[in-house]
Amino acid sequence: MAEAQNFADWRGQNLIDSDGDKIGKLEDVYVDTETDEELFGTVKEGLVGRHLTFVPLRGATADPDGLHVRVSKKAVKGAPNIDTDGELSRDGESGLFAHYGFAYQAPPTQSGRRLGRR
C-alpha cells in the first residue's frame, strides 16, 4: 500500500479501519484552512437520522479496496458528527481534534475556524 494523496479524488470510495473493517464511503474532505492539509473525511452513518461522522485522514494508505485509515471503526462511531447539510461549529472542531487525540489551536482569523470543506 502507498500513502494516499489528494483525498478528494477518493470521494465515493471505501474507508477501511485499522482492523480491515469497512467504515463507509468517503463523502467530504476537510482541510486545514491555514496549511491546506487534508485532515478529515466524513462518512454517512445512521439509518433514520442520517449524519456525517468525521474520520482522520492523516497517514491513510490506499490500495484497490479503498483508503485505509489509522483508527478503528469503534473510534469513528463515537466521533463528533454533523447533519448531512450541517456545518461543524468552532467548539465542534476542538471536540473533534480532542476525540482523536490531536492537538488543536484555533487560527488567528476572524472566523476562528481551522477546518474547511473541500
C-alpha positions in Angstrom: 0.0 0.0 0.0 1.1 3.5 -0.7 0.4 6.7 1.3 -2.6 8.3 -0.2 -2.6 11.8 -1.6 -5.4 14.1 -2.9 -8.1 12.5 -0.8 -10.8 14.5 -2.6 -10.1 12.2 -5.6 -11.3 9.3 -3.4 -14.8 10.5 -2.8 -17.3 7.6 -3.0 -14.6 5.0 -2.3 -14.4 2.8 0.8 -12.8 4.0 4.1 -11.3 0.9 5.8 -10.4 1.0 9.5 -7.2 -0.2 11.2 -8.7 -3.7 11.6 -9.7 -4.0 8.0 -13.4 -3.3 8.5 -15.3 -1.1 6.2 -16.3 2.2 7.9 -18.3 3.7 4.9 -17.7 5.6 1.8 -15.8 8.9 1.8 -18.2 11.8 1.4 -16.4 15.1 2.0 -12.8 16.1 2.8 -12.0 18.8 5.3 -8.7 20.8 5.1 -6.7 22.9 7.5 -7.6 26.4 6.4 -4.0 27.7 7.0 -2.0 24.9 5.5 -4.4 23.3 3.0 -3.6 19.9 4.5 -6.4 17.4 4.1 -7.1 16.4 7.8 -10.5 14.7 8.0 -13.0 13.0 5.8 -16.7 12.2 6.5 -18.8 9.1 6.1 -22.6 8.8 6.2 -24.0 7.0 9.2 -27.4 6.3 10.7 -30.4 4.5 9.3 -33.2 7.0 10.1 -31.4 10.2 11.1 -28.5 10.3 8.6 -25.5 12.2 9.6 -21.8 12.7 8.6 -19.2 11.4 11.0 -15.6 12.6 10.9 -12.6 10.3 10.2 -9.0 11.4 10.4 -7.1 11.0 7.1 -3.5 11.6 8.4 -1.3 8.6 7.4 -4.0 7.0 5.3 -2.9 4.5 2.7 -4.5 3.4 -0.5 -5.0 0.2 -2.4 -7.6 -1.1 -4.8 -10.0 -1.7 -1.9 -10.0 1.9 -0.8 -8.4 4.2 1.8 -7.1 2.5 4.9 -7.2 4.9 7.9 -5.3 4.5 11.2 -8.3 4.4 13.5 -10.9 1.8 14.5 -14.5 1.7 13.4 -15.4 1.9 17.1 -13.4 5.2 17.5 -15.3 6.6 14.4 -18.7 5.6 15.8 -18.0 7.8 18.9 -16.7 10.7 16.9 -18.4 14.1 16.5 -20.8 14.3 13.6 -23.0 16.8 11.8 -26.2 16.7 9.9 -25.8 15.9 6.2 -26.4 19.5 5.3 -24.8 20.9 8.5 -21.5 22.5 9.4 -19.1 21.8 12.2 -19.0 24.6 14.8 -15.8 26.1 16.3 -16.5 24.2 19.5 -17.2 21.1 17.5 -13.7 21.5 15.8 -11.9 21.4 19.1 -14.0 18.4 20.3 -13.2 16.6 17.1 -9.5 17.1 17.5 -9.7 16.0 21.1 -11.7 12.9 20.3 -8.8 11.6 18.2 -6.1 12.9 20.5 -4.8 15.6 18.1 -3.5 19.0 19.3 -5.9 21.8 18.4 -5.3 25.5 18.2 -7.8 27.9 16.7 -6.3 30.0 13.9 -5.9 33.8 14.4 -8.6 34.5 11.8 -11.9 36.3 12.3 -13.9 33.1 11.9 -11.6 31.2 14.3 -12.2 28.1 12.2 -9.4 25.6 11.4 -11.3 23.3 9.1 -12.9 24.0 5.7 -14.8 21.6 3.5 -13.2 21.0 0.1 
